[in-house]
Amino acid sequence: MKKKGIIFTCIGLIIIIASGFYLNRKDHSSSHLFFKGDTSKVLQQNKDRKDTYIVGVSQLPMTMQPYLQLTEGSRVVNDLAFPSLAKKTDGDYKYQLAKSIVFQDESSARIKLDSTSSFSDGCKITVEDLLYSFMFYNHPNIAYDNKAMYTCIKGMSEYQNGASDGISGITKLSDQEVQIDFIKTSWEMLQVFEIPILHPQDHDYSAFDMRKTQLGCGAYKLDKHILYQEMELTKNTYSHQSVPYKTIKVVPADFSQLEAQNIDTMIINSTQLEEIKNLGSYQISQQGMKDQDFILFNLNNEEMADIQKRREIAESIDTKTLFKETYETGMQSAGFLACEKEDPNYLSLMKSKKHSLNKSIIFQFGYQATEQGLYEALTKQLLNAGVNVEGRKKPTYSPIVEETDISLYYYSGQIDTLLNSWDLSEFYAQLDGKSLIESGDLLEKYLTEQVYGIPLHYENYYIVHLCNKKDLGLLNDMN
């Protein structure tokens, strides 16, 4: 039985954790063309409209402080005006305001800033801006939803609760270099570098007030905010980045505005695909969502605790065939960290081999049609490899299964949840001397070698782009 398409009745359901756009990215390979569209059906635009790129989002930022929020509109504005040190995109990290980030060992990292980056007042980025940003977001008087992520940094909990005036785990080494010390190894160690970097317009680095005007180091600067209507961004004239449009407007997503071509790009739901095709003036691309389907090995099972036995089973499964026989919609996952991660990924690292398997295992799954179809397809494949599969139903899902007789189980959720539940101590030990850029490939390789699970499938969402406008990739990774 195949999985039916998920209908998004509310674009606002799509929440993003990190989007990863930076205007010097020249390609947006994570977007797959679903419908080409016809440039001849694009209406003639006057000069102002040609020079303006309009993005429709499910929710506009509620204040002039988008960097404090996690809404779709806030992420778009942050990508343009308030970039981070680095961003995770397509399963790999890419530098933005950092020139390099290198782990000294599993408990510390050194950040060297890109000294060519300039804020919208002309000031070059320095360590003072980095220190100020970490202290601003985590100050007891600042309402920032992501505070819990930064408690892996030494001294951060004490600073957040007001017990300390500073963060002991962040040390200035020079005007362009800083060291961060961590109190524990966790997935958050790699995520803390995604904090948007701020610069106080009044140059007072000692006061942390939500009413203060903060500047960003992006290719654009935030110029205007009309509550509930639009946010307008214009070129940061001090930025070294070239931009394709003088002005970018972020407005509420409105499907009815597409016929008049008043929006250049926005996310649509699957029920609107045919209407967009009939308009003809928009191309449609599809993007994998953050939630992913896995077959996971139960590490509490005596046999599955043996890495070689896990590998033998994994190498007996053809995930491409499994995907085709089980799912009607969505995208096959090539890796753990992103469905389209380029080499190395799960498919390139897991080389299929023949094994003489003669055992019986139990596969736990729920009552959804997808899981039933997956059980049937999996049973057929493993039976050909000499493995008898017994099915066991369970209506709830958890990244950890307690029953020791279960060998495999179905899991649908975010990879972040799994990364925080698996023992990654050996991976963290390998970070010594490695850069953040290298960590994505290193983690993909480690997870494949450990065979904790088998990545299968991502559901996808759809993005429209007006055919004669450049695809800036602004709505990629919006999940």
Order of alpha helices (4+ residues) and beta strands (2+ residues): beta-alpha-beta-alpha-beta-beta-beta-beta-alpha-alpha-beta-beta-alpha-beta-beta-beta-beta-beta-beta-alpha-beta-alpha-alpha-beta-alpha-beta-alpha-beta-beta-alpha-alpha-alpha-beta
